[in-house]
Amino acid sequence: MIHRKKLGTDSLAIHAGRGDLHRIPAHAPPIDLSSTYPLADLEWATADFDAWVAGKAHAANPIYARLHNPTVARYEDALAVMEGAEAAVAYGSGMAAVTACLLDARTRGRNVVAIRPLYGTTDHLLESGMLGIEVRWAEADRVGEAIDADTALVFLETPGNPTLKMIDIAAIVRRSCPVPVLVDSTFATPILQNPLALGAAYALHSATKFLSGHGDVIGGIVACSEARAKGLRQVRIMTGALLHPLAAFLLHRALPTLPVRVRGAQENAKILAERLAAHAAVARVLYPGLPGGDPESLLGRQMRGPGAILSFVMKGGYDAAAAVMRGVKLITAAVSLGSTDTLIQHPAGLTHRVVEPSARERTGIGEGLLRVSVGLEDAEDLWDDLESALAAAERIVAAPAVAGI
Ligand SMILES: *Cc1c(COP(=O)(O)O)cnc(C)c1O
């Protein structure tokens, strides 16, 4: 394993998880698609089987692909390095990773304390009680009061989806001690934030987003200590929520460009955020990089930059927001985020539709809110597109009958 102290983030992104390739030898990580593996000796095979079932990271023979896959393991090593963690465990989606963490937590206690806003489906899953773990919603400054002897996990997202609200990870860790804290760090990526360095027990990513970066993979990954990873691997073996080796290959292939993609998209986001904030049709822009967007001064201290996601509220409410989504041409109206191309979506109508309406209201997910995942196009082309969509929205809101729709 390559250690963070020796190399910078950009170098690590390029070289992490590739330490065994010269021995194969190979330059690109090989894709191992075997579902089962030839066994030379039953006694050895039994010892390896026992090792995997105990949640260990290494054994000589993978035995069966649900127990272990070398292509996936290489990507896990890489992501662990990027998060400064001992280990990482990958899953078939971000939600499969969330589910594994909750199932694992359920073996230690009966409830999870969670802070809103969260990704819509995470909120829905917690609220459903489906996994047998009860959710206790808490404000960030009241987490300590919500915790009791049966609390297995504290769950938060920062920056939060879709309002970009930032939460002070170190402060939550202090208030939660000794209960482990999980941070969904999907919006930040390991390039902008490392929750474990701030005391969090788990850093979770929907790898579908920036880690993939090209809109062609669904995956999830959790970075944590080796001791915690054992429990997460055991859940994966028992529930089969595997990341496919082809997906792991694509994620590993996308890692070297993650730093430049995140920084490039962030530069575009800063430009769009400033221009949107000055636009007459826009009531408010939610972006950590704007004045007032970082009330607890977490930029620099917790997050190395404001990121590439922004949200904004249309003065004209739902109709204006819908018109902007209809009006964009270069930007794609679509859910998901973190791709090379810019995406726009309406959280109240789509990703956060499954959140209880009153909770949506309280956390600021209103009908006029739009979320933009800023991509790597030329900033001026993006602004031209947004500006003409905003102009169309203004016309429709001002004179709905004239618009003829
Ligand atoms: C998309 C997303 C998830 C869920 O990930 P999937 O890969 O879609 O299952 C979880 N958290 C955040 C912040 C997300 O954006």
The ligand as a MOL file (V3000), in Angstrom:
LIG
                    3D

  0  0  0     0  0            999 V3000
M  V30 BEGIN CTAB
M  V30 COUNTS 15 15 0 0 0
M  V30 BEGIN ATOM
M  V30 1 C -26.7110 8.9960 -5.0670 0
M  V30 2 C -26.4410 9.1000 -3.6300 0
M  V30 3 C -26.6080 7.9890 -2.7760 0
M  V30 4 C -27.1020 6.6600 -3.2740 0
M  V30 5 O -26.2010 6.0770 -4.1530 0
M  V30 6 P -26.6570 5.0480 -5.3340 0
M  V30 7 O -25.3480 4.7170 -5.9540 0
M  V30 8 O -27.6030 5.7950 -6.2140 0
M  V30 9 O -27.3180 3.8980 -4.6760 0
M  V30 10 C -26.3020 8.1480 -1.4420 0
M  V30 11 N -25.8800 9.3440 -0.9540 0
M  V30 12 C -25.7290 10.4230 -1.7400 0
M  V30 13 C -25.2620 11.7050 -1.1410 0
M  V30 14 C -26.0140 10.3500 -3.0990 0
M  V30 15 O -25.8710 11.4390 -3.8670 0
M  V30 END ATOM
M  V30 BEGIN BOND
M  V30 1 1 1 2
M  V30 2 1 2 3
M  V30 3 2 2 14
M  V30 4 1 3 4
M  V30 5 2 3 10
M  V30 6 1 4 5
M  V30 7 1 5 6
M  V30 8 2 6 7
M  V30 9 1 6 8
M  V30 10 1 6 9
M  V30 11 1 10 11
M  V30 12 2 11 12
M  V30 13 1 12 13
M  V30 14 1 12 14
M  V30 15 1 14 15
M  V30 END BOND
M  V30 END CTAB
M  END
